[in-house]
Amino acid sequence: MEKKSFKFYFLSGGLFIAALAQATISGSLPLWLSHLNLVLVALVIILIIFGFKAAAWASLMLGLVLDYFSFRWFGAHTFSLFLTVAAADFV
């Protein structure tokens, strides 16, 4: 049980840092680097390593964090990240 809780806390902390960096730092980076979506990169890596179930939960967590920090409709990031993970798993 310890291994699962460590994996959960490690992923949660890393994903929160990726979402926070995406929301705050990415706009001040140089042009070619500011278009890199750290959250999508993190989700694809989680999908490859841990599978669809972990990536779906991660997209839910990251989407809610990004929705909290953005000025768009609440749920827009969550919906788009979940659809992206589902499409990437299908491919």
C-alpha positions as CSV (number, residue, x, y, z in Angstrom):
1,M,0.0,0.0,0.0
2,E,2.9,2.3,0.7
3,K,4.1,2.0,-2.9
4,K,0.7,3.1,-4.3
5,S,0.5,6.1,-2.0
6,F,4.0,7.2,-2.8
7,K,3.2,7.0,-6.5
8,F,0.0,9.0,-6.0
9,Y,1.8,11.7,-4.0
10,F,4.8,11.8,-6.4
11,L,2.5,12.2,-9.4
12,S,0.2,14.7,-7.7
13,G,3.2,16.9,-6.7
14,G,4.8,16.7,-10.1
15,L,1.6,17.4,-12.0
16,F,0.8,20.4,-9.7
17,I,4.2,21.8,-10.4
18,A,3.7,21.3,-14.2
19,A,0.3,23.0,-14.1
20,L,1.6,25.9,-12.0
21,A,4.5,26.3,-14.4
22,Q,2.2,26.2,-17.4
23,A,-0.1,28.8,-15.9
24,T,2.5,31.2,-14.7
25,I,5.9,30.8,-16.3
26,S,5.2,29.7,-19.9
27,G,4.1,33.2,-21.1
28,S,7.5,34.7,-20.2
29,L,9.6,32.1,-22.0
30,P,11.0,32.7,-25.5
31,L,8.6,32.3,-28.4
32,W,9.6,28.8,-29.5
33,L,9.4,27.5,-25.9
34,S,6.3,29.4,-24.8
35,H,4.1,27.3,-27.1
36,L,5.2,24.0,-25.4
37,N,2.3,22.7,-23.4
38,L,3.9,21.1,-20.3
39,V,0.7,19.6,-19.1
40,L,0.1,17.7,-22.3
41,V,3.7,16.4,-22.3
42,A,3.3,15.3,-18.7
43,L,0.0,13.5,-19.5
44,V,1.4,11.7,-22.5
45,I,4.3,10.5,-20.4
46,I,1.9,9.3,-17.7
47,L,-0.2,7.6,-20.4
48,I,2.8,5.7,-21.7
49,I,4.3,4.7,-18.4
50,F,1.3,4.1,-16.1
51,G,-1.6,3.5,-18.5
52,F,-5.0,5.1,-19.3
53,K,-6.5,4.9,-15.8
54,A,-3.7,7.0,-14.2
55,A,-3.6,9.4,-17.1
56,A,-7.4,9.9,-16.9
57,W,-7.2,10.8,-13.2
58,A,-4.2,13.0,-13.9
59,S,-6.1,14.8,-16.6
60,L,-8.9,15.4,-14.2
61,M,-6.6,16.8,-11.5
62,L,-4.6,18.9,-14.0
63,G,-7.7,20.2,-15.7
64,L,-9.2,21.4,-12.5
65,V,-6.0,23.1,-11.4
66,L,-5.7,24.8,-14.8
67,D,-9.4,25.8,-14.8
68,Y,-8.8,27.4,-11.4
69,F,-5.9,29.5,-12.7
70,S,-7.5,30.5,-16.1
71,F,-10.1,33.0,-17.1
72,R,-11.9,30.7,-19.4
73,W,-15.1,28.7,-18.8
74,F,-14.7,26.4,-15.8
75,G,-14.3,22.9,-17.1
76,A,-12.9,23.8,-20.5
77,H,-9.4,22.6,-19.6
78,T,-10.6,19.5,-17.9
79,F,-12.8,18.5,-20.8
80,S,-10.1,19.1,-23.4
81,L,-7.3,17.3,-21.5
82,F,-9.6,14.3,-20.9
83,L,-10.4,14.1,-24.6
84,T,-6.8,14.4,-25.5
85,V,-5.8,11.5,-23.2
86,A,-8.7,9.4,-24.6
87,A,-7.7,10.1,-28.2
88,A,-4.0,9.4,-27.5
89,D,-4.9,6.1,-25.8
90,F,-7.1,5.2,-28.8
91,V,-4.2,5.9,-31.2
